[in-house]
């Protein structure tokens, strides 16, 4: 909620304190809302959505620290700065208050000009934070709109160039059609990578962990890649641990992790080879390994393996496109779900990626 003037909520059980603070702030042009105690402070904070809260620490009933904790635990509560006011100078109180979400701690009796400067500082930081959030949101909206709007015309250009190439109109036309196809394929690849990044950021911010059956998810993903594997003559071999416990993960994110790892293995595997998928359990972790018989990752390039847009020397074996995003996305999603991913050269000479995710509680 935006206000014409900065609105400050003052929460204190002592009327004299409210009067002193309120008079000081009114002279500076701030709009003041007051609350006598923690319960009223919570109600008014949620009703008004102030720009800043001045909160007494020690109050009967709900303390200031409890008020701050309840606000911070509310997923709909915006990042409103809270400055604690208290006569307590014990460092334990100060640490507890700041740990509850306070941005500052001012001891009573306070020096008026000092309190005003601190209020101005945190209101300024809040304004800057809002401006950055709005700028980032606007840039993200622009990227998303551009990406969606570019896909259709690029697809039309590619389709027309493909038809032109099939007309066999001569070497010059064939060369030009090939250049158009190459350019549009690269442009479509960039657009898809932008959309992929937006999907990942949204998925991480809306993560929902559930107890999932890894084998069932693997079955679904393998069915989706069956035709691609057949085109290259690649066998997908499964090695599953019996009675595998469920995994604690976000369904959409885990599916994207499995899809990216298996897709990469198929891209970089030579024809007539095998991609092996191994699921297992180690202590409190569910493990999933994808192993191929491709070229593997050169030792000098493993440090860049999970970086966004990393271009490594190994290339897909069937002319498939690669944005360099797949593994970075896998790592981001796995880390968001509380897991880890590691690369090892496979025994067959190719690449082996192992993902660990928390097992569901028994």
ABEGO torsion letter per residue (X at the ends): XBBABBBBBBBBABAAAAAAAAAAAAAAGBBBBBBBEAAAAAAAAAAAGBABBBBBABBBEBBAAAAAAAAAABAABBBBBBBBBBABABAAAAAAAAAAGBABBBBOBBBAAAAAAAAAAAAAAAAAAAAAAAAAAAAAAAAAAAAAAAAAAAAAAAAAAAAAAAAGAEAAAAAAAAAAAAAAAAAAAAAAAAAAAAAAAAAAAABBBBBBBAAAAAAAAAAAAAAAAAAAGBBBBBBBBBGBBBBBBBAAAAAAAAAAAAAAAAAABBBGBBBBBBBBBBEABBBBBBBBABAEBBAAAAAAAABBGBBBABBBAAGBBBAGAAAAAAAAAAAAAGBBBBBBBBAAGBBBBBBBBBBBBX
